Amino acid sequence: MHKSGLRFGVTAAIPLVFLMVFLVAPIVLVFRSSLSDPAASGAGVSLFQYIRFFSDSYYLSVLADTVLFGLITALLSIVIGFPIGYSLARLPPKQRRWRLLLVIIPLSLSLVVIVFGWLVLLGRGGLLNDVLLWLSLIDRPQRFLFTRGALLAVLLQEFLPFMILSVMSVVSQIDPVLEHASASLRADRYTTFRKVILPMAAPGIVSGATLVFILAVSSFITPEIIGGNKIQMLGSTIYAQVLTVLDWPFAASMSFVLLAITLLVVALTNRVFKPLLSVGVNRAN
Amino acid sequence: MVGRLQRREFFAFCVRVDKTFNRKGIATMKRRSFLNLAGATAVGLGFPMMARAQQAKRFDGITLRTNGYGGESTRVFREFVIKPLREETGLNVEIQDGSASGAMTQVLASPNNPPFDFVMGDSPNLPALIKAGLLAPVTVEQIPNIAKIRPSAREFGEFGVPYLTNAVVLTYNEKHVQTPLKSYKDLARPDLRDSIGMLSPENTGGILTLLGLAAAYGATLDNMTPVFDALRAMKGNIASATSSSVSLVQQLEQEEVVAGPIFDGRVNNMRAKGLPMRKVIPDEGIFALYNTLSPLKTSKHLDAVYAYINRVLTDEVLTELMKAYRYAPVTDVPISADVAQEITINAETVNLLKPVDWTKVASMQGALIEQFKKALQ
């Protein structure tokens, strides 16, 4: 017993040390940097960088835009991703394989390649304009790039697979017999969806939406290229502060604001959906 | 049958060799004389070869690391600098492509153990490195070809070795823009609504654009308000502002935007592809920066770095770099007629080149970026 306890301790210590060195320590260093006092050449402790951020309406609007884009992307990913994830989970494994591949392939592509692909697609001479012209829906090429709609579409395409996979993994564990039982009790499809499927799939939906939100708010290449600098998100602002302006304390403070907002949204989501999540867990058990 | 024939032929060959040697007296040579002759031959032939080999492999086993801009630039460096140097001296150089500012960040983040022996950067990148005391000074004694550089090009004195000049010019698509652009003020013309693409000040080209706008609207580095007021007023014309030159080129090529300020080399590349882009030197003058090579103090092989930079400053390499981008050189290297007509800064236009206080610009780059984004929001 004692030996196995020791073995467990050693086994757990390795990943713990790894996490401490490569995750916790850098976070602590970044946090320390965000508190550095410019008046004392970065030596002292000060809230200067945070005050600078929160006292400037520009940065507040960037933060608001970032959270808004994150939330809308997450919501749209639920609307589009849930039916796909559900249908994939209910398919026989042989048929599911190829469809799943289509969902996973975009994840294997570089984000830069995807974004530049979208530039070609949404450009004035791009495929979308060509199709709309051919269908006579527009009489001359329209601007789709550098708009909020374009940015939202690209963010959604980039992160939708995470929602689909999350929903699929949960739904595939829900026994189809439960849906048949609901139907045999004269529940229509909508009631079955509302009373059976949705509560039981809730953990997958919430974790998928959380993932999509986190990924969307931390984007920096997509808003930079698709937004054309007219739409600002916090990720690209941090990127510029680190790489171009070399104002690392300010970048660190913005990173922590983003981290705090993300944790807050995740905590709120868990709190709001707690009853639904506990129902889902209980029913799955 | 075949084996017997071969043995017979071999025997006949030996007899012929024996006769030949006897005629020349070699077969009758004494053992001591033979050894003396062999020794002298070895010394005569071997020593110069060994000496040559030692001289040629001066940097054998040494690998230098630097950053690069990628694309044509890296190709020219690999083909015309690294390859010949490796053959001549044994020096190996690895280029890590990426943005110059990204490389500078890596160096500044680990000043005691930077990932490079020397860095390739633009003028605006150097003040931060100089301030941090990371650059090794370079002199003509270390790099003889520095003597060929025009003195005005050595913006930072003993730090950084310039090799090319990148100028920001105005460009427009002849197919879509009927009235030629002449000045930075033309970017605000009503006929260019939602048609302008430009570089944001995260890119060094964006900073040069702001300086051009400053000249147009009577602003100075001490008071850039008129520039941002002008940007706010022309916001409806600016369809996009990107920090990537590649992205801006793509937008111009796809006619997503049809005019704007951009690096002259990029316009030359688009013209070479047959795109109807016109290049205009603005009335306000030429705002340019230098591409530089800067040895880092921490490099253990500074001699090799100097040899590399010296090679870059040869006429052969500068000519190839010019061919690739049509950027103006910093020396008086002879330029072929076809290349000369595409180069922005030449004997006739060099007077239009405006001096830039990069140290001051670098100190206010953060504020410029912030103001620029606020103006366009």
Interface residues (C-beta under 8 A of the other chain):
Chain A: Y58 S61 F116 L119 V120 G123 R124 G125 G126 R143 L145 F146 E224 I225 G228 N229 K230 Q232 A240 Q241 V242 L243 T244 V245 L246 D247 F250
Chain B: S99 S101 G102 M104 T105 L108 A128 D194 S200 E202 A239 S240 A241 T242 S243 S244 S247 Q250 Q251 Q254 E255 E256 Q365 G366 I369 E370 K373 K374 L376 Q377
